[in-house]
């Protein structure tokens, strides 16, 4: 249904989208994720025909968006992050306006009634949009995207401003839309993606860094192995042993206990399976291992891991409190340099940085 091939978009010397390629099948719900400035919105704007690409191609329902923009747009419903609402119109006037703008051929009254029922805005149908709450405005924005029953629906942050009950309703709506439509969802709420999407595409710095089914997204991450272990033994000694054991990079005691066994969180190095080795060590010390369970990664962990792996360290390197010079140290060095150049004048550091009274008078 959607085919993007070698898409590139440059803004001067800045490459916002760098050789992006992926396909979305009919009836598939795809989550498009990425940090701010990653290229998500640019990709969606090109897909909807709002922007042109520097190179590459985008087709919707077999129609090239650049060569046949009007025909391609007939297959697309789009809700941008800021819903394109005319606040002085009533909801009815606005939806009729969009109906006419799209050249919709369906029975107008019946079609708009069905959409209002789907997004639950019947009770505000005659009200002026500027008098609606943010949640209802968002629903009206979703309604305009559904007019004409487009085959492809693109949502950019569709649940912004909605209360928890409304968020659940929108998620259910997205699932139902996926039965008959192709849906692309861009959001920063990762739980939303996990609850709704069949597939996840992650973009970072203009490139696709992950493209996996939702249930298989952990395959895109080579992360530390994490376990919880229940061990009977003196807590301090067990913890000291775990932290000193080769192959283990992290160990901590958890608050819960199981009888006389303490629970520990353990992380091993990438590619290292410490389970057997740990079992033998505990057996030698006569500390029974009464349980061990692998911990799954949350989508937040996976997202951060993938983005960190694909980001050059020389640009976004995270520095700890001991790495690099503090701001105070740097300022002191600058002040020292200025003082040396200015010479040893009366007034010390203040006169070196700002000049003495006599300097100001002479000017």
Residue pairs with C-beta under 8 A, 6 or more apart in sequence:
1 24
1 25
1 26
1 28
1 60
1 61
1 151
1 152
1 182
2 23
2 24
2 47
2 58
2 59
2 60
2 152
2 182
2 184
3 23
3 57
3 58
3 59
4 20
4 21
4 22
4 23
4 43
4 47
4 56
4 57
4 58
5 21
5 56
5 57
5 58
6 19
6 20
6 21
6 55
6 56
6 57
7 17
7 19
7 20
7 21
7 43
7 46
7 53
7 55
7 56
7 57
7 58
8 15
8 17
8 18
8 19
8 20
8 53
8 54
8 55
8 56
9 15
9 16
9 17
9 39
9 42
9 43
9 46
9 51
9 53
9 54
10 16
10 54
15 206
16 39
16 42
16 206
17 39
17 42
17 43
17 46
17 53
17 206
18 39
18 205
18 206
18 207
19 56
19 207
20 39
20 43
20 56
20 203
20 206
20 207
20 208
21 56
21 208
22 201
22 208
22 211
24 30
24 182
24 184
24 199
25 182
26 151
26 182
27 178
27 179
27 180
27 181
27 182
28 178
28 182
28 183
28 198
28 199
29 174
29 175
29 177
29 178
29 183
29 185
29 196
29 197
29 198
29 199
30 183
30 184
30 185
30 197
30 198
30 199
30 200
30 201
31 185
31 186
31 187
31 193
31 196
31 197
31 199
31 200
31 201
31 214
32 40
32 43
32 44
32 184
32 185
32 186
32 201
32 203
33 40
33 186
33 187
33 190
33 193
33 200
33 201
33 202
33 203
33 303
34 40
34 202
34 203
34 204
34 307
35 204
35 307
38 203
38 204
38 205
38 206
39 203
39 205
39 206
39 207
40 186
40 203
41 81
41 156
41 186
42 51
43 203
44 78
44 154
44 156
44 184
44 186
45 51
46 52
46 53
46 58
46 65
47 58
47 60
47 65
47 76
47 154
47 184
48 65
48 73
48 76
48 78
48 154
49 65
49 66
49 69
49 72
49 73
49 76
52 66
53 66
57 64
57 66
58 64
58 65
58 66
59 65
59 72
60 72
60 75
60 76
60 151
60 152
61 72
61 75
61 151
61 152
63 71
63 72
63 75
64 72
65 72
65 73
74 102
74 103
74 148
74 150
75 150
75 151
75 152
76 150
76 151
76 152
76 153
76 154
77 144
77 145
77 146
77 147
77 148
77 150
77 152
77 153
77 154
78 145
78 153
78 154
78 156
79 141
79 142
79 144
79 145
79 153
79 154
79 155
79 156
79 158
80 156
81 156
81 157
81 160
83 137
83 138
83 140
83 141
83 144
84 141
84 144
85 94
85 129
85 137
85 140
85 141
86 94
86 97
86 129
87 128
87 129
87 130
88 128
88 129
88 130
89 97
89 128
89 129
90 125
90 126
90 127
90 128
90 129
91 121
91 124
91 125
91 126
91 127
91 129
91 132
91 140
91 143
92 112
92 125
92 126
94 129
94 140
94 144
95 112
95 115
95 116
95 140
95 143
95 144
95 147
96 108
96 112
98 144
98 147
99 108
99 111
99 112
99 147
99 148
102 147
102 148
104 111
104 147
104 148
106 148
106 149
111 147
111 149
112 147
113 122
115 143
115 146
115 147
116 122
116 125
116 143
118 143
118 146
118 173
119 139
119 140
119 142
119 143
119 146
119 173
120 139
120 169
121 136
121 139
121 140
121 143
124 132
124 136
129 137
129 140
132 140
134 161
135 161
135 162
135 163
135 166
137 161
138 158
138 159
138 160
138 161
138 162
139 166
142 155
142 158
142 170
142 173
145 153
145 154
145 155
146 153
146 177
149 181
150 181
151 181
151 182
152 181
152 182
152 183
152 184
153 177
153 181
153 182
153 183
153 184
154 183
154 184
154 186
155 174
155 183
155 184
155 185
155 186
155 187
156 186
156 187
157 186
157 187
157 188
158 170
158 174
158 185
158 187
159 166
159 167
159 170
159 171
159 187
159 189
159 192
162 170
167 192
171 192
171 195
171 196
174 183
174 185
174 196
175 196
177 183
178 196
178 198
185 192
185 193
185 196
185 197
187 193
190 299
190 300
190 303
191 299
193 200
193 214
193 299
194 214
194 299
197 214
198 213
198 214
199 211
199 212
199 213
199 214
200 210
200 211
200 212
200 213
200 214
200 217
201 208
201 210
201 211
202 208
202 209
202 210
202 211
202 220
202 303
202 306
202 307
203 209
204 306
204 307
204 310
204 311
205 310
205 311
207 310
209 220
209 306
209 307
209 309
209 310
210 217
210 220
210 306
212 219
212 220
217 299
217 302
218 296
218 297
218 302
220 302
220 306
221 297
221 302
221 305
221 306
221 309
222 270
222 271
222 309
223 270
223 297
223 301
223 302
223 305
224 249
224 250
224 267
224 268
224 269
224 270
225 267
225 268
225 270
225 272
225 273
225 274
225 294
226 265
226 266
226 267
226 268
226 294
226 295
226 297
227 265
227 266
227 267
227 268
227 275
227 292
227 293
227 294
227 295
228 254
228 263
228 264
228 265
228 266
228 291
228 292
228 293
228 295
229 263
229 264
229 266
229 278
229 289
229 291
229 292
230 258
230 261
230 262
230 263
230 264
230 289
230 290
230 291
230 292
231 238
231 261
231 262
231 264
231 282
231 287
231 288
231 289
231 290
232 259
232 260
232 261
232 262
232 287
232 288
232 290
233 262
233 282
233 285
233 286
233 287
233 288
235 253
235 262
238 262
238 264
238 287
239 251
239 252
239 253
239 264
241 281
241 285
242 248
242 251
242 264
242 266
242 278
243 251
245 274
245 277
245 278
245 281
247 268
247 269
247 272
247 274
247 277
248 266
248 267
248 268
248 269
248 274
248 278
249 267
249 268
249 269
250 265
250 266
250 267
251 264
251 265
251 266
251 267
252 264
252 265
253 262
253 263
253 264
254 262
254 263
254 264
254 265
256 263
257 263
258 290
258 291
261 288
261 290
261 291
265 295
266 274
266 278
268 274
275 292
278 289
279 289
282 288
282 289
283 289
297 305
325 333
335 349
335 352
335 353
338 352
338 353
339 348
339 349
339 352
339 353
342 351
342 352
345 351
345 352
345 356
346 356
347 356
351 359
